[in-house]
Amino acid sequence: MKKFDVIVIGGSAAGLVSAMTGKAHYPDKSVLLIRKEKDALVPCGIPYIFGTLDSSDKDVIPLGGLKKAGVEFKQDEVVDVNREEKVLKTASGEEFQYDKLVFATGSTPYKPTWLKGSDLENVFSIPKDKIYLDAIKEKFNSMKKIVVIGAGFIGVEVSDELNKIGKNVTLVEVLPTILGRAFDVEIAERAQEILVKRGVSLKTGVAVKEIVGDGKVEAVVLENGERIEADAVVLSMGYRPNTKLAADSGLELNKLGAIRVDSYLRTDDKDVLAVGDCAAKVDFITRKSTPIMLASTAAAEARMAGMNLYNLSIVRTFIGTVAIFSTAIGEIGFGAAGVTEEEAKRSGFEVMVGRNEGVDKHPGTLPGTKKQFVKLIVAKDSEIIIGAEVIGGESAGELINVLGLAIQNRMTVTELYTTQIGTHPLLSSAPTKYPIIKAAECIVLRKGCKK
């Protein structure tokens, strides 16, 4: 039996980062990473293998970093965890003993058993499985009409990518708008307008009744009776924590099926940690359990877990997910962090909201200039920023990261208003009307702001 100080199960973002961070902080410890797949994909890059990237080979996470870090890699599937003896068994029949164990087993697509026809041929999901994705990508080549069910980030991005390669795509969403769990309506509606202009057909505010066909997909029937002809259906209805192995080992799960962890990412077994999509999440603002699954959150958790493997530190705790999202539809970027205005009010916060619309270069006559829109959500009693949403060009992704940092550090709107910034004509808005600052000003001066 082979023995390692630390074994990590799973090798996507959370597994890779926890293994390398653990080895970096405890270089004298032996670290092994075990995962079922030969190749792991960059999670957020998966929708783009259908269009922009053209091949999943261009979305593979290289293993060079593991080797360089001194982490050993084993392609195999862990099928049993005996926590009393601290022994793992794999599908190939090997056994490994550990001192510390990290679950980074990720998530799997939600497949609704209640949806009639979901088991028909050519009904697909979007797992983090290169072999499966390559197979459905090949099948898409002979298909024209595709219905995507679920307009979260994956659903929207897959729809846009399939539209790019000439498919007739219809995106169906039960909520009133696409991306409705991440953005307030005023932002989501702008995203919808762009997606429709790009050629994707939208059906929002209506549920799917059933998928029909004789053995394989022929159409999708909506609750309002509308029938949409289809060669294939993509289920993009969210993901669920992949925690069967953990549950079978006796670890405690929360009501969402995720592995319970403390702020050091430890489970109810002090020698077993869990990170990423399989681990329970608490919202940074509302402190409620949340099903948020993000590679960026997973990597942050993994760094904390890696640092806390053997020596706990009160400054190395995971304080909850700020839920920082970003996406792009064409050349327009969208970002969100913290809570939406709607969620803040639903959770009991009395809020103040500031808005500003500007441009991402100065002067605005420079080539390639894009509009920038910033919305800030601030708790009225403390004046602490609890949410933000942005629209812009390529800068939107980093703009929301800045606002996410402000939320995580509990900055007040006045602190943001007086923040010193660097600007350049080709890289940012003007210092005199920087959208983040101007949105904060709307709240500080209590004046009417642009909706």
Secondary structure in CASP SS format (residue, H / E / C, confidence):
PFRMAT SS
TARGET T0000
AUTHOR 0000-0000-0000
METHOD secondary structure of the structure
MODEL  1
M C 1.00
K E 1.00
K E 1.00
F E 1.00
D E 1.00
V E 1.00
I E 1.00
V E 1.00
I E 1.00
G C 1.00
G C 1.00
S C 1.00
A H 1.00
A H 1.00
G H 1.00
L H 1.00
V H 1.00
S H 1.00
A H 1.00
M H 1.00
T H 1.00
G H 1.00
K H 1.00
A H 1.00
H H 1.00
Y C 1.00
P C 1.00
D C 1.00
K C 1.00
S C 1.00
V E 1.00
L E 1.00
L E 1.00
I E 1.00
R E 1.00
K C 1.00
E C 1.00
K C 1.00
D C 1.00
A C 1.00
L E 1.00
V C 1.00
P H 1.00
C H 1.00
G H 1.00
I H 1.00
P H 1.00
Y H 1.00
I H 1.00
F H 1.00
G C 1.00
T C 1.00
L C 1.00
D C 1.00
S C 1.00
S H 1.00
D H 1.00
K H 1.00
D H 1.00
V E 1.00
I C 1.00
P C 1.00
L C 1.00
G H 1.00
G H 1.00
L H 1.00
K H 1.00
K H 1.00
A H 1.00
G C 1.00
V C 1.00
E E 1.00
F E 1.00
K E 1.00
Q E 1.00
D C 1.00
E C 1.00
V E 1.00
V E 1.00
D E 1.00
V E 1.00
N E 1.00
R C 1.00
E C 1.00
E C 1.00
K C 1.00
V E 1.00
L E 1.00
K E 1.00
T E 1.00
A C 1.00
S C 1.00
G C 1.00
E C 1.00
E E 1.00
F E 1.00
Q E 1.00
Y E 1.00
D E 1.00
K E 1.00
L E 1.00
V E 1.00
F E 1.00
A C 1.00
T C 1.00
G C 1.00
S E 1.00
T E 1.00
P E 1.00
Y C 1.00
K C 1.00
P C 1.00
T C 1.00
W C 1.00
L C 1.00
K E 1.00
G C 1.00
S C 1.00
D C 1.00
L C 1.00
E E 1.00
N C 1.00
V E 1.00
F E 1.00
S C 1.00
I C 1.00
P C 1.00
K C 1.00
D C 1.00
K H 1.00
I H 1.00
Y H 1.00
L H 1.00
D H 1.00
A H 1.00
I H 1.00
K H 1.00
E H 1.00
K H 1.00
F H 1.00
N C 1.00
S C 1.00
M C 1.00
K C 1.00
K E 1.00
I E 1.00
V E 1.00
V E 1.00
I E 1.00
G C 1.00
A C 1.00
G C 1.00
F H 1.00
I H 1.00
G H 1.00
V H 1.00
E H 1.00
V H 1.00
S H 1.00
D H 1.00
E H 1.00
L H 1.00
N H 1.00
K H 1.00
I C 1.00
G C 1.00
K C 1.00
N E 1.00
V E 1.00
T E 1.00
L E 1.00
V E 1.00
E E 1.00
V C 1.00
L C 1.00
P C 1.00
T C 1.00
I C 1.00
L C 1.00
G C 1.00
R C 1.00
A C 1.00
F C 1.00
D C 1.00
V H 1.00
E H 1.00
I H 1.00
A H 1.00
E H 1.00
R H 1.00
A H 1.00
Q H 1.00
E H 1.00
I H 1.00
L H 1.00
V H 1.00
K H 1.00
R C 1.00
G C 1.00
V C 1.00
S E 1.00
L E 1.00
K E 1.00
T E 1.00
G C 1.00
V C 1.00
A C 1.00
V E 1.00
K E 1.00
E E 1.00
I E 1.00
V E 1.00
G C 1.00
D C 1.00
G C 1.00
K E 1.00
V C 1.00
E C 1.00
A E 1.00
V E 1.00
V E 1.00
L E 1.00
E C 1.00
N C 1.00
G C 1.00
E C 1.00
R E 1.00
I E 1.00
E E 1.00
A C 1.00
D C 1.00
A E 1.00
V E 1.00
V E 1.00
L E 1.00
S C 1.00
M C 1.00
G C 1.00
Y E 1.00
R E 1.00
P E 1.00
N C 1.00
T C 1.00
K H 1.00
L H 1.00
A H 1.00
A H 1.00
D H 1.00
S C 1.00
G C 1.00
L C 1.00
E C 1.00
L E 1.00
N C 1.00
K C 1.00
L C 1.00
G C 1.00
A C 1.00
I E 1.00
R C 1.00
V C 1.00
D C 1.00
S C 1.00
Y C 1.00
L C 1.00
R E 1.00
T C 1.00
D C 1.00
D C 1.00
K C 1.00
D C 1.00
V E 1.00
L E 1.00
A E 1.00
V C 1.00
G H 1.00
D H 1.00
C H 1.00
A E 1.00
A C 1.00
K E 1.00
V E 1.00
D E 1.00
F C 1.00
I C 1.00
T C 1.00
R C 1.00
K C 1.00
S E 1.00
T E 1.00
P C 1.00
I C 1.00
M C 1.00
L C 1.00
A H 1.00
S H 1.00
T H 1.00
A H 1.00
A H 1.00
A H 1.00
E H 1.00
A H 1.00
R H 1.00
M H 1.00
A H 1.00
G H 1.00
M H 1.00
N C 1.00
L C 1.00
Y C 1.00
N C 1.00
L C 1.00
S C 1.00
I C 1.00
V C 1.00
R C 1.00
T C 1.00
F C 1.00
I C 1.00
G C 1.00
T E 1.00
V C 1.00
A C 1.00
I C 1.00
F E 1.00
S E 1.00
T E 1.00
A E 1.00
I E 1.00
G C 1.00
E C 1.00
I E 1.00
G E 1.00
F E 1.00
G E 1.00
A E 1.00
A E 1.00
G E 1.00
V C 1.00
T C 1.00
E H 1.00
E H 1.00
E H 1.00
A H 1.00
K H 1.00
R H 1.00
S C 1.00
G C 1.00
F C 1.00
E C 1.00
V E 1.00
M E 1.00
V E 1.00
G E 1.00
R E 1.00
N E 1.00
E E 1.00
G E 1.00
V E 1.00
D C 1.00
K C 1.00
H C 1.00
P C 1.00
G C 1.00
T C 1.00
L C 1.00
P C 1.00
G C 1.00
T C 1.00
K C 1.00
K E 1.00
Q E 1.00
F E 1.00
V E 1.00
K E 1.00
L E 1.00
I E 1.00
V E 1.00
A E 1.00
K C 1.00
D C 1.00
S C 1.00
E C 1.00
I E 1.00
I E 1.00
I E 1.00
G E 1.00
A E 1.00
E E 1.00
V E 1.00
I E 1.00
G E 1.00
G C 1.00
E C 1.00
S C 1.00
A H 1.00
G H 1.00
E H 1.00
L H 1.00
I H 1.00
N H 1.00
V H 1.00
L H 1.00
G H 1.00
L H 1.00
A H 1.00
I H 1.00
Q H 1.00
N C 1.00
R C 1.00
M C 1.00
T E 1.00
V H 1.00
T H 1.00
E H 1.00
L H 1.00
Y H 1.00
T C 1.00
T C 1.00
Q C 1.00
I C 1.00
G C 1.00
T C 1.00
H C 1.00
P C 1.00
L C 1.00
L C 1.00
S C 1.00
S C 1.00
A C 1.00
P H 1.00
T H 1.00
K H 1.00
Y C 1.00
P H 1.00
I H 1.00
I H 1.00
K H 1.00
A H 1.00
A H 1.00
E H 1.00
C H 1.00
I H 1.00
V H 1.00
L C 1.00
R C 1.00
K C 1.00
G C 1.00
C C 1.00
K C 1.00
K C 1.00
END
